[in-house]
Amino acid sequence: MIDLVIDQRRKDLGGFEVGRVLPYAKRRMVGPFVFFDHMGPVDFQAGFPRSVDVRPHPHIGLSTVTYLFDGHITHRDSVGAIQEIHPGEVNWMTAGSGITHSERFETLREQGGHMHGIQAWVALPTELEEIAPSFANHKPDDLPTYEGGGMWARLIAGKAFGAEAKVATRSPLFYVHWRLDAGAKAQLPAEYPERAAYVAAGQVEVDGRTFQAGQMLIFAPGHTITFTALTNAIVMLLGGEPVGPRFIEWNFVSTSKDRIEQAKADWRAGRMKLPDADDKEFIPLPEPAPPANPMS
């Protein structure tokens, strides 16, 4: 039932650590999900430096999905959206033909507090890669919930378990937040061909094996998966119909290498509009890695 287990790789993004899970060398995507970062958990003291903020940067060919368990992030983008996201909400930003945005920790910098969440990227279908960019924030009322048997569940996006979230997705997918009490059992049906579960907190048992925070389980199709919570646990479920392979370079996702090269050239030359409300700085295009030293 379990095809692959991926351990998060911790990365420092300038004073703020994330656990990167997707893309992974042996599994680039799960359904349309092409990127998955576990942000925190971390406790910030008031007055931490602005270097922790994510300065304006570009995207093409995808939708970014930000979901928080704790904390606040202020989003600003080049289509004019300014939105602070709170726990239990969804920020769904569609890059399409190109968008730039920043993510600032202004409330946490002022007040201090706990920060914990997930950012995922969803690849757009090939025929929609160049749609106009857009942004939407969804409050908890847009996201169906269920509670019973020691489990609480929220459908963040897509369709699953007979429910549908009020989030405009572009291909068949599901994205679910589970909170499980110790001893609770829950099942993931064989509804989609590609499915995964990420343990964000606690420990769970699946197929007689124990998994803990920071691990993603990739499932074979066609089987109902039973989870048993060994402790109180947070599990994120994700997947859907595949949209085909994608090239990924820096913040750009596309079916075309040439399109990514064009996006890189546009960003390098300053042809991509910065957010009006955050246009004083930006993240430069990373320099290519130098070739290995043949004499070393």
Disulfide bonds with the S-S distance in Angstrom:
none
